Amino acid sequence: MKFNPFGASRAAIALALFMPAAAFAGTIQGVVLDESGTRALQSAQLRIVELNRVAEAGRDGSYVFADVPAGTYTVEARYVGALSSTTTVDVAQTGRATHNFALAGFGGENILVVGQAANLSSSLSRQRAADGVESVLTRDAVGQFPDQNVAESLRRLPGLNILNDQGEGRFVSVRGLDPELNAASVNGVRLPAPESDVRSVALDVISSDLIESIEVKKSLTPDMDADTIGASIEINTTSAFDRKKDLLSLKAEGSYNDLTEKLTPKGSVDFSTRLSDNFGVAGGLSYYKRIFATNNQEVDGWDENDGLAYADTVEFRDYDVTRERISASLSFDFRLDDTTSLYARGLYSQFDDLEYRRRLIFEMEEAPSSVDANGATFSSEDEDQEITVQRDLKDRSERQRIRSLVLGGKTENGPWKATYSASWAKSSERENGSIDPAVFERVFENGDDFGVSFDYSRSKRVPYSIVSGEEAFLDPGEYEMDKVERTTLSDSKDEEWSVKGDLARTFGMGSGDFTVQAGGKARWRKKSYNANRDIFEWDGEDDLTLAQAGLVGAQDYDLAIIDPVPGKTAFRKFFNDNLGSFAIDDGDTFEESNISDYGVKEDVFAGYLLGRWDSTTWRVIGGVRVEHTKNHIRGNEVLLDEETVTPLAFERSYTNWLPSLTLRYEPLRNLVLRAAGYRSLVRPKLSKLAPNVIIADDEGEVGNPFLKPYKAWNADASAEYYFGKGSAVSLGFFWKDIKDYIVDQTAFDIDYNGITLDSLTSAINGDSARIKGIEFSYTQRFDFLPAPLDGLLTQVNYTYTDAKGTVLTDGDIADPRRIALPSASKNTFNIVLGYEKGPISLRAAGSYRDKYLDELGGNAAEDRFVADLFQLDLSAKYRVAEGVRIFAEWVNVTNAPYFAYQNFQAHRRLLQYEDYSWTVKFGVSASF
């Protein structure tokens, strides 16, 4: 029997048509605005008192009650942080009554438009009105923090942990889960991933300046895509109908980094205008250039000699990075008539990363000459000892792009509502001509009289000292060219088309509304990666050394002396000018150009059916979603010893049925209780599915096109209490049981196609993993305090996550071990102290996350952990005129470092240390 994803939709429509219903009656409709008429108040709650029926205002502030019998009714509008408003509405049989609400802040305050109080009101209103467990950041919240991208903005929410890259937020972990288990979308368009080896989207590509709101939906309903276990992160850009008045916002700022001592620019423009009552356009443009530096040290190969620990590889890395981010959005909204509205929304984001890295590397072939609890000394005079010292350069330029376009609309006619959309999104990452690395090398061996000592007494730093042979160590003429690796092309592409349609029929009952809704969605995705890397050796008549004229640069590194270093730009010019003197290494080039290419097509067809009951006290949403997945997968079998490439291809398909039930109960005014149970899935990384086989020296790595998706049963429960003027407290519990968790496994002495391999590594579906935890959030405006303390406010949230899974020790099935899941921080919390009164706005934001497992080793002593982190950011704004503010921001006040380690011999052994120092921003913003 063939799967028909839209069969459920047709069945639901037929059910709705034949269900008994009240005779077609009248309609009450309107919009909810702030008192000034500037902003639509999304998620304001409307209630027909006599009928116990409720509705919520959409993002344009509009609301509709259909199927209302003729009569006179009291309609109430409520919004967190605002005074409620009531009105009397007369409804004629089959008539349409219109009433618009303009809500004011408590005491006549205009707090609903801009500032920290406006953020609290908007975020809490949307959280309160949500079907399931949800956290929201609105435009005002994003603008209040000194965040550089969308990922950094998200770290302010309960249960969210940000994984940094060189000090800047990049990937988002929700409730301690791997970022791969999240889904991200912009304006309803699922974002594909620019990188070749992940599904998760690095949200540092998108500027926070263009964001109207970010919704983090931690529980699912049947009308949502089911491919998430962490959360669905839904990003919305500005719409012309979000406001009832035109908007033009300008922002200009400078950014100063302490390590580079350079000032860089950032600017944005954001606008929204209605060209007529029924047509509007909105958009924005943001540019940010950031120049910064990183001090880095990395250590590898921890081992023991006579029971004492030492490392055989020590690196000192000096990074200088220039990042440019250009983001643009454009949106058109068109209201055809009272029943139908259409929209078109587009996003373009480009992220350029230019990185120079100079390294000093020590590699020791044998155990140290002497070792104690605080350090080790290595000498080339020892028998068989070789100490290789490398000084190399990375000169890499990379560009990521994300593009999306969606066309859609909705039609509401009486009790019927239809929504529909078609979308396209494409992400890419491209390198073309990067040098990574150019290596100069000196091998010290017996007779060279060279010795180096390392100090292990500090966990975060491993200093070195030269005990003999310092003259040769510092002489650039001693370091000969070893190799040059050029990324001639690295091209990752990920593209998805989709169409979606939903149809709902609402039945007005005596004590609430019952809605039958059904829909379908089809997604066609294609991801590919193509790499061509050329490995060169020097082939000139004379040896090429680092002393070659113009190749030596100056260090600007704070952790150690790493001179002499290659100049940042000098080698590229030399390489291009003397390309004829470099020869291709055919074997290494063959390997690097063939081992990672792949292509995967993924088609997903989904349908769902749900029933929804809404009343003043209860909301119940139950139903089932079905998703059918089809893959066409291609890769290569690469035998490096024979230098052969054989194309491989596989096809497969599977179907998942995904029930869910969501309950929302408001037994008392302002007290909201929620519970949700649902099944969800996450499909494997497309790169893991690629059937690439790499065999060399009796060792192999094999992709697995038969990987099953992660499948999870999820449960959420929470209690929320909204009090005062924009204040709330909430406590929630979550639980997840994940089957077919994917892990890498290495098997030993295994047969592959008649070849006995010493080891074979592949991704497999592992045992179950279980996650449970609690979330607590507290938000308070202290407007009841005497002046001037009445401008104080605070936001505090804390999450505890217990995430455990089972893996094999060194691939031994008989020896499983329990681990904390990767990226799972047990404790995370955020605290914000703010002050807003008159022209002054101040904010201090602290963010903490516990340590987490970063990479799984063969045993516990080889696991890689990232240490706990606390970061403090400060911001201040002052209104100098109506709509005009000057501001200053201080990012990473405490110079919080990145520290990764192994628990080897019951001590934290350094794997990686980075510090970035602080950044100061200052500028002016204006809104008209």
MARTI-969972 format. One record per residue (C-alpha): x, y, z; residue in one letter. Coordinates in pm, whole numbers, plus 50000, padded with zeros to 5 digits. Layout:
XYZA...
END
This chain:
500005000050000M501425033949899K501705060750162F499505090950097N500545119850325P497455140050236F494905112950306G494605124450667A493895159750545S490995148650323R489565127450603A489655156950841A487905179750594I485155154150541A484795149850916L484465187350964A481855190350691L479595163350834F479935171151203M476825187251352P477265224751402A475275254751501A473685274351220A476065298851058F476025329351279A477775362951308G481395373051352T483225396051595I486585408851474Q489075436851527G492635445451624V494445451251955V496985479751973L498885498652237D497315531252347E499495552152115S498395531651815G502035523251734T502295485951788R500075455851737A499875435952061L500435400351950Q499025373352180S496635396752359A493815374952493Q490215382552390L487245367452575R483495367552512I482375366952872V478845353252817E480005324452592L483225315352774N485025317352439R488605329952393V490765340852102A494275354652063E495535384051861A497845374851574G501155392151501R499225420251328D496995424051635G493915410151460S491415386751623Y488275368551504V485355351451680F483325331751426A479995313651471D478685338751727V474905337251770P473025370051738A472955389852059G474745414852278T478065404152434Y480815416852660T484285413252504V487355416652724E490995422452608A493965413652832R497705417752788Y500515412753038V501625446253178G498535464853053A495175474353193L492415451453070S489635466752861S486045456452804T483395466652554T479855457252456T479345443752104V476045437651922D476085408551679V473415405551411A472465371951254Q475105364750983T476495399551043G480055411551114R480755433451420A484095451351448T485735465151760H489365476251802N491085477852141F493765502952249A495385490852571L497275513252812A499975505253063G499215506353433F498865541653566G498685555253212G502295545553143E503235541152779N505355510252847I504135487852568L506185501452279V509895502752355V512355494352634G512865467552894Q509305469653028A507905465652676A510045434752631N508705419352950L505095426052851S505505412552499S507525381552590S505335371852883L502115377252687S503285354052412R504595328352656Q501305328952843R499215325252526A501315296952381A499845262352333D502785243852484G506015251352667V507595281152496E510135308652560S510085340952361V512525368952285L511045399552123T512645427951931R513055448552246D514815420552436A517265414252152V518085451252142G518645454152518Q521655430752527F525095435052367P524605403752158D526415400151827Q524145374451660N521005353651705V522805325851897A524035350052162E520565364752203S519135330252271L521425322952565R519235345752780R516365320552780L515735292153029P517395259252942G519525272752658L523295268552643N525475284152373I528485266652223L531055293052134N533525295551849D536485318351928Q534505336552190G531375342451983E528135322952024G527565298351739R525425267551811F522475264852052V521985235952293S518495232852446V518025214352773R521495200052748G520985183052412L523295182852113D522555212451879P521935186251610E518665178051786L517205212851731N515455227151427A515695263351316A513485283151081S513145319250961V509645331650879N508435295750881G511155283850640V513315255450770R516955266250743L519425241850587P522975240850726A525915257450547P528525233550691E529085200250518S528965177350821D526015189551031V522255194351028R522255221751289S522485257651172V525195279851315A523075309551412L526035333551418D525405338051046V522235358451115I522415393451258S520265400551565S519455435451428D516855421951183L514905401051430I511335409151532E511035378951761S512495344751839I510225317151966E511775286252124V509075259452123K510095231352355K506975210052309S505285200451982L501755198851846T500695178451539P500745208551303D504475213951364M507375196751191D508255167451414A512015166451351D513205180951679T513925167052024I515525197852179G513365226352049A512025243151740S513715277251713I511485299951506E512935333451400I510685360851263N511755392251081T509755424551069T506355426050900S504665458150783A501525448250976F503365443951308D502855481151358R500115505551275K502515534551223K505515537750997D508895529451148L512435539451055L515245528751287S518915537051238L521855524651439K525565532451411A528235519551643E531905512351686G533415480951835S536805480552010Y538585448052102N541195448852377D543555423552215L543655439051869T543325475251987E541305482551673K537995499951620L535545484151374T532135495551244P528635482451278K525445497451142G521865488651064S518685503050920V515215489050980D511965501950835F508285494350811S505685513850616T502145510050494R501755522350140L498005519050179S495575504550433D495985470450272N499595469950149F502865473950337G506575467850307V509175462150577A512825453250578G516245459150715G519955458950641L522755451950886S526535453150848Y529105443451108Y532875440951074K534645426251371R538415423351407I539555403251706F542315380551828A542495348252024T545255334852247N545105296952224N547035267252355Q546305230852277E547835199052418V547395163252298D548685128152348G548515125852726W550275094152840D552135081853144E555735072053218N556545054453544D553065064153662G553575101253588L551645120453321A553145137853020Y551935150352681A553655143052352D552235172852156T552065209152270V550815237452047E550725275052088F548235291551849R547885328251767D544635337051587Y543825369651413D540325370151271V538275394351064T534565386651037R532115405450821E528395399050847R525875413450604I522215405550662S519155418450481A515435411550502S512495423150295L508805416350353S505635425250163F502175422050317D498945425350121F495375423050245R493105413249956L489885417950150D488415411750494D489075374450464T492395369950283T495905383150341S499085374050154L502765378950225Y506235374750077A509295374150300R512935370750205G516205368450399L519815370750286Y522735366450521S526415364950432Q529175356750676F532825361250571D535545347450795D539205356350727L541515338650966E545265339751012Y546735314551252R550395311051343R551445280351541R554465268251732L554205230251767I556345205951969F555955169151881E557945143752085M558495108951947E559395091652275E558815094652650A560535123052838P564045121852979S562695131353318S559195136353455V557655145453788D554255156453916A554805192153791N556395187753449G558515168753201A561765174453010T562505160452666F565995158352514S567085149652161S570155133152315E567975104052428D568145072752213E565445071551942D564085105252058Q563045129751790E561635163851875I559905179851581T559335217351602V556955232451349Q556145268651277R553205270951042D550645294650899L546955292250816K545625318350572D541975308950529R539045327550381S535575312450409E532145324950307R528795312550435Q525465322950291R521875316650393I519005326650164R515305320750211S512085331050042L508515322750139V505205331549972L502085324950171G498825336750310G495715329150509K491985330350439T489445332850720E485795330650621N483465326050911G484395294051094P486795282850818W490485291350815K493055281150555A496795288450563T499185280550280Y502785287050180S505555277349942A509195283050030S512775279349917W515965280750122A519595275450034K522725275750247S526295272950132S529835273650262E532705279250023R536465281550043E538545288749736N542315290749764G542825288950141S546275279150264I545815255950560D548595251850655P552035261350521A554465242150744V558115249550820F559815222451025E563005214351216R563595178951348V565975177451644F567485142951693E570475126651856N573515149151821G571545181651795D571775189752168D568225202552201F566045200852509G562655214752609V560815214352941S557055217653001F555385228853323D552185209553414Y551615225953752S548715247553621R545675230853470S544885258453217K548365265953089R551415245152993V554395268952956P557625257452790Y561265266052837S564255257152618I566945240652827V569475235952546S569845244452178G568075278052205E570105293951924E569005268151667A565445268851804F565155306451742L566945306951405D564385309451117P567025295550882G566795262151064E563155256550962Y562675241450616E559465239750415M557675206950483D554425210750288K551715234550175V548055224250181E545835244949955R542065241949962T541515246949593T537805242049647L535615233449944S531995236349837D529085226950063S525505232449943K522215225450118D518925234349948E515285227850033E511935234649863W508655230150045S504895235150014V502445235050301K498695238050352G496395237550657D492605238450680L490605243651001A486885244651086R485815259851418T482525251351587F481225276351841G479855257452140M478005269052446G481125269752663S484005272652417G485255264752066D486035231251907F488305231351602T489105203451360V492305210051168Q494275190550911A497175197650684G500005184750475G503565194450394K506105182850139A509845190250160R512495182849900W516075186550024R519435181349858K522795184350031K526205179149870S529865184449941Y532785186149700N536395191549805A539595195049607N542715199249817R546205200949672D549255191349880I552505207349764F556155200949846E559045224649777W560845214549456D563275243349415G567005239649365E567825252649713D566105245350040D563295269350131L563535281050491T561545304950706L564485328950675A563575334950310Q563385372650264A560045386650374G558565354550522L559175361850892V556595382551076G556145395551428A554165377751697Q551245394351880D550555365452119Y550225367852496D550655332252631L554275325052530A557145335652306I556515318851969I558965338851751D560005334551477P556555332151314V555545333750947P554125367250839G550345367750799K550275377050430T553845372450308A553705335250233F550685336850000R552455361949775K555635340849776F553645309349698F551785325149407N554965340949267D556915308249286N554225282249216L556435265348956G558915256049226S556295236449422F555405200649323A552125182349386I552265152949628D550005129349430D549265104949713G548255130349976D546355151049720T544385120249608F543465112649970E542415147750070E540385153349750S538315121549761N537555110850115I534745135250198S532665140849881D529015130449898Y525465138749793G522165131249969V518565137849869K515935137750143E512235140450065D509755143050350V505965140850305F503815147750609A500145149450702G498325154851030Y494925156151192L494155173451520L491255183951737G491385215051953R489145226452238W489415262552362D487605278152654S488375303552923T489925276953144T490895247952914W492825242852593R493235207052473V495085198152152I495325161852049G496115144551726G498605125351519V501195134451259R502705110551005V505975117050822E507335096350536H511035100050452T512805089550135K516575091350081N518815088049778H522415086749900I525705086249711R529325084749819G532635068049731N534695038149831E538275051049846V541165026449873L544125048749949L546765021749914D545545014349560E544405049949481E541025038349350T537605054649380V534385034749335T531025053149341P528395039049579L524655046549593A521765036249819F518045043249845E515755038650143R512475050650293S510625048550624Y507455061550791T506915074951142N503595079651324W503815107251584L500915112351830P500725141352075S498495155952345L498795191152489T496805204852785L496615240852901R494535248253212Y493895281953379E492005273653700P492525308753839L493075341553666R496815345053587N497655309153689L498465286953388V499155249553413L500485229853115R501175193653031A502285178252703A503195143852579G504395137952225Y506595116852003R509265132451782S512275123051575L515545136851439V516945122951118R520655113751105P523265138150983K523315136550606L527105133750612S526825103150842K524465086650592L526925091550305A528315057050216P531915069150206N534435041450268V538075050750334I540555022150373I544265027650438A546975008450623D544524981650743D542275007650907E538935019950781G536145045350823E532715037350680V529565058150648G526255041850735N523355047650491P521115025450706F521165046951019L517765050251182K516535084051302P516565093151669Y513085086651811K511885101352138A508935101352371W508745135152542N506815148652840A506545184152975D504695199053270A504765234553402S503035259753626A503135297053549E501845325953756Y501555361053611Y501305389153862F501855426053899G502815447953605K504775425453374G505935400153633S505805362153635A507215331153798V507235296153645S508425261253726L508575232853476G509625196353447F510735178153132F511525141953050W512735125252730K513375089152638D515455087052319I515875055052120K518425048151846D520805074851969Y523655077351716I527255072251828V530555064351656D531875029351723Q535235013551642T535374976051591A538654956751588F539914927851375D536934929551142I536474916650789D535514941450515Y535014928050162N537564900650218G540094923750385I540864919150753T541174953550908L542814961851238D539984986351308S536844999451141L534985030451261T531375037951173S528315055651312A525735031951459I522415033851638N523175029652004G521165022252312D518655045452475S519335079052636A517185095852898R516945132452987I515075147953275K515255181353442G513565212353577I513305248353458E512655278153682F512045314053571S511315345853765Y510625380353620T509795410553832Q509245447953785R509815465954114F507555495254029D505985492854377F509205505654537L509605542754616P511315564554355A513915562054218P514015524554293L510725519154107D512705516153782G514395483653890L513615450453725L515125415753723T514995383753522Q516335351053662V516165316253516N517755283153612Y517745248953447T518865215553587Y519415187953330T520215151553398D521085136953055A522515101853050K523245076652777G524985043252731T528045038052509V530615010752461L534095012252611T536665008952331D533974992752117G533544963852362D529894952552362I530414935052695A531614966952865D529034994952832P529345026653035R526965054453132R527915089553022I526505124453032A525285132152683L527505155052472P526825192452514S524735185952827A525455211153101S523875199853426K523315235153557N522675267053361T521375300253484F520965336153367N520465366753579I519615401553456V519475432653670L517975462253493G516995497753561Y514745518753340E513375552553439K513055584253241G515865587152985P518105561253155I518265524053079S520905501853246L521375464553232R523815438953372A523505403453235A525295373353375G525205339353202S526505306853352Y526725271653221R528185241053389D530875219053238K529805195352961Y531085165252768L532345177852433D533745146552267E533535110152363L536785090852393G537385053652387G537285053552767N536555078153047A540155090653064A539995100852697E536685119852714D536955156852636R535165181352867F534595218752841V534835236553177A532115257753330D531805293753214L530385325953356F530185356753134Q529165391653242L527975418252997D526975454153075L524965479252874S523745514852923A521455537352718K520495573652751Y517665590752565R518935624452443V515785633052246A512505616852154E513435584751972G517215591151990V519535572652228R523245569752284I524535536952422F527615518552546A528125481152590E530895461252756W531085425052641V532845397552840N533775420253127V535505392253318T537495378953017N535885344753059A538125319052883P537345286452703Y538965256652875F538755220352760A540405191552939Y540705153953000Q540375136953338N543665117953303F545175102753616Q542535120053830A543695154753721H542295179453471R544795178053184R544765206852939L543445200352589L542575235852486Q542675270352639Y541515302552472E541035337952592D539605367452402Y539655396752647S536825422152639W535085442352370T533515476652411V530775490152182K529335524852168F527065543651933G523735560051869V520315546851770S517325566151642A513735556551568S511265578151377F
END
